[in-house]
Amino acid sequence: MLGLFSMLDAVMGIPMDEVLKDLPLTPALAEALSGERNKAHELLSLAQDLERADWKAVGSVLQGLQLPANTASRLHADALRFTGELMRDVCVLPQPAGKMH
């Protein structure tokens, strides 16, 4: 969800500080979205690096987080799956073949 929230300023066309004041987020998440360096920000950076296929940056963030690459890969795949399901539900997109709610 942090990755989705990181795009709200662009989607809504307002500064992130304005977006954040109306969201019920923990201080750590709000700080990460504001650009402050904390663990949540590092996880957001990891997701962004994975999406850009910036493997050098991915390796650096993984090392700093002491997170095994296979765990990060699994978590990223889970997040992408969740986001796809959320977008289908919100946008009323067709379900993949063989999957019914």
C-alpha positions as CSV (number, residue, x, y, z in Angstrom):
1,M,0.0,0.0,0.0
2,L,2.9,2.4,0.7
3,G,3.8,2.2,-3.0
4,L,0.2,3.1,-4.0
5,F,0.2,6.0,-1.5
6,S,3.5,7.3,-2.9
7,M,1.7,8.2,-6.1
8,L,-1.3,10.0,-4.6
9,D,0.2,13.4,-4.9
10,A,0.6,12.9,-8.7
11,V,-2.8,11.3,-9.1
12,M,-4.6,14.0,-7.1
13,G,-2.5,16.9,-8.4
14,I,-1.7,18.3,-4.9
15,P,1.4,18.3,-2.8
16,M,2.1,15.2,-0.7
17,D,1.9,17.2,2.5
18,E,-1.7,18.0,1.6
19,V,-2.5,14.4,0.8
20,L,-1.0,13.2,4.0
21,K,-3.0,15.5,6.3
22,D,-6.2,13.6,5.4
23,L,-4.9,10.1,5.6
24,P,-5.0,8.0,8.8
25,L,-1.4,6.8,8.6
26,T,1.1,5.9,11.2
27,P,3.8,8.6,11.7
28,A,6.5,6.3,10.2
29,L,4.5,5.8,7.0
30,A,3.6,9.5,6.7
31,E,7.3,10.4,7.3
32,A,8.4,7.9,4.6
33,L,6.0,9.4,2.1
34,S,7.3,12.9,3.0
35,G,10.8,11.7,2.1
36,E,12.2,11.2,5.5
37,R,14.6,8.3,5.8
38,N,13.3,5.5,7.9
39,K,12.7,1.8,7.5
40,A,9.4,2.4,5.7
41,H,11.2,4.7,3.3
42,E,13.8,2.1,2.6
43,L,11.1,-0.5,1.8
44,L,9.5,2.0,-0.6
45,S,12.9,2.6,-2.2
46,L,13.3,-1.2,-2.5
47,A,9.9,-1.4,-4.3
48,Q,10.8,1.4,-6.6
49,D,14.2,-0.1,-7.4
50,L,12.6,-3.4,-8.1
51,E,10.1,-1.8,-10.5
52,R,13.0,0.0,-12.3
53,A,15.1,-3.2,-12.4
54,D,17.9,-1.3,-10.8
55,W,19.6,-4.4,-9.4
56,K,22.6,-2.5,-8.0
57,A,20.3,-0.3,-5.9
58,V,18.2,-3.4,-5.0
59,G,21.3,-5.1,-3.7
60,S,22.3,-2.1,-1.6
61,V,18.9,-1.7,0.0
62,L,18.6,-5.4,0.7
63,Q,22.0,-5.4,2.4
64,G,21.0,-2.4,4.5
65,L,17.7,-4.0,5.5
66,Q,19.4,-7.4,6.0
67,L,16.6,-8.9,3.9
68,P,17.3,-12.0,1.8
69,A,16.7,-11.5,-2.0
70,N,14.2,-14.4,-2.2
71,T,12.1,-12.9,0.6
72,A,12.1,-9.5,-1.1
73,S,11.1,-11.1,-4.4
74,R,8.2,-13.0,-2.8
75,L,7.0,-9.9,-0.9
76,H,7.2,-7.8,-4.1
77,A,5.2,-10.5,-6.0
78,D,2.6,-10.5,-3.2
79,A,2.4,-6.7,-3.4
80,L,1.9,-6.7,-7.1
81,R,-0.8,-9.3,-6.9
82,F,-2.6,-7.4,-4.2
83,T,-2.3,-4.2,-6.2
84,G,-3.7,-5.9,-9.3
85,E,-6.7,-7.3,-7.3
86,L,-7.3,-3.9,-5.8
87,M,-7.2,-2.2,-9.1
88,R,-9.6,-4.7,-10.6
89,D,-12.0,-4.2,-7.7
90,V,-11.8,-0.4,-7.7
91,C,-11.9,0.0,-11.5
92,V,-14.2,-3.0,-12.1
93,L,-11.8,-4.6,-14.5
94,P,-12.5,-8.1,-15.7
95,Q,-11.2,-10.9,-13.6
96,P,-8.4,-13.1,-15.0
97,A,-9.7,-16.3,-16.7
98,G,-10.7,-19.0,-14.1
99,K,-10.9,-16.6,-11.1
100,M,-14.2,-15.6,-9.7
101,H,-15.0,-13.6,-6.6
